[in-house]
Amino acid sequence: MSIRTAEASDLDAIMALERASFPSDAWSAEMMRAELVSPHGRYIVDEEAGRVVGYAGLRAVSGAADADIQTITVDGAARGRGRGRTMLRELLRTAEARGARTVFLEVRADNPIAQELYRSEGFVEMGRRPRYYQPDDVDAIIMRLDLAGWKAQGAGAGAGAGATQGACS
């Protein structure tokens, strides 16, 4: 597992994973390209043997009190080995370094594996957006994490790595 900041040259690999993981509501290449170069975001990739097997993104304006996990995706063949958790923790450290105190995310109601990953790191449900994910009519569960509490727990060090399968968005 090798985590690094995503570069524009990673766009094709990221988009291949995006389309495979979110076939009905994948972001466009233009949207993803804009995210990769935004000064308010940080996208990372997970490489194995020179191949991108996962990516994750954060929106965190420097000095703002809150940040948002935009996406976490791991290739199906590489799931279940802690990659999603590793990328999530890296993004949470980035949010903290940029001054965020709270991190938010939305996760599909039909993705219990991602929900469990987030809960195991300390995220709590704070609401739902009915039929948010289209065209599938799937609710979004809105979750939040207090970064000070997360850090006080050892930055998630006590949580197991079992709940890392699947695409998380």
N, C-alpha and C positions, 0 to 999 in steps of 0.2 A: 504494500500500500504506500503510495507516494502522493501526498497532497501538495498542490501548488496553486498559486493564483492563476486563474484562467486568462488566456490571451486571445486576441482576435483570431489567431490561427487555429484555435480550438473550436471555432463556431460550427464547422461541419460535423465534428464528432459529437458536440453537445446537442445539435439539432437531431442527429440520428437517435440519440438516447431520448430526447424530448418526444419525438414522434412515436417511438416504440412504447414509451411509458404512458403517454397521454394521447392516445390516437384520436380521441374525439374533441379534445380541447387544447391541443399543443399550441404553444406560443409560435408566432411567426419568426422567421430568421431575422427580419428587420427589428422586431421587438427585442429579441435576444441580443443582437448586435449592439443595440442602444444600451442595454443593461450592462454588457461587458465593458463598455467604455465610460459609463457614467461615473463621475467622481463621488457620487453618493452611494454607490454600491460596491460590493465585493463578491465576485464569483470565484469559486475554486473548482478544481478538477481533481479527481482521484485517478491515478494512472497505475496500470499493472502491465509490465513488460512493454512499455512504450505505448499502450493503448488506453484511451480514456474510458473508464468503466463506471464513472460517476461524476456528478457535478452538483453544486449547490450554490445558492445565491442569497445575498443579504442586501437589504436597503437600509442604510444607516447614515444619515446626514451627520457629519461631525458636529458634536456639541448638542445635538438634539436629545431629548429625554427618552425617546423611544426609537425602536428599530423594528424591521419586519423581515422575517425569513420569507423569501420569495419562493424557493423551491429546493427540493433535495431529490435527486434521482440516482439510482444505482441500477446498472445493467442486471437483468434477470440472472445471468450465470454467475454474477459476482456477489449476489445477496447473501445475507445471513452470516457475514463475517465481521460485522462491526463497522463497515464503511460508512453507512448513513450516520451512525452515532458519532464517528470521528469527524465527519464533515460538519455535522450540527454543532459539535463542541467548538470547532475552529471558528465557525461563524459567530457563536456566542462570545468567544474571546474577542473577536473583531468588534462586535457591537459594544462590548464593555470598554475596549480601548478607545473607541470613538465617543465615549461619554454617555451611552445609552444606559438607562436604569431599568427599562422594561422592554421586552421583546414580544412581539405579536406574531401570529401566523394563522393561516386558514388551512384546514385539512379536510379532505373529502370525508363525509360521514360513512361512506362505504369502504374506507381504508383503515380497518382496525389495527393493522400492523404499524402504520405510521402514527396513529393516535397513541398507541402504547409506547412507542419510542419517545414521543414528546412528553407524555405523562411521566415516564420513568426519569426524565431529566428535570421534572418539576413544573412543566407547563400545566395550567389548569384551564378548563373550559369556562368561557365567560359569555358565550352566546352562540347563536346559529343564524346563518343566512339561508333561508329556504330557497331551494332550487337554484343555488348560486352557480353550480357547474353545469354549463350548457354545452351541448344539447342533451345531456344525460338526466337533467332534472334532479341532481344530487345536491343535498344540503352541504354547506360549508360549516364546519365547527370552528369557531373563533377561539383561539387559545392565547394565553399570556404567561410570561415568565418574569419574575422579579430577579434581576441579575445578581443583586446583593445576596439574596437567599440561595441562589444557585451556587454562587462562589463560596458562601459559608458552608455549604454541604460538600465542599471539596471539588467544585466545578463538575459535579456529576460523577466523581470518581467512584462512588459506591454503587452506581447503577450497572447492571449487567449489560452485556452486548447482544443479548438474544433477540431483542425486538428491532432488528434492523433490516428486515426484508421489505422489499417493495419500494415503489416510488412514493415520495412524500410530498404532497402539495395540497 
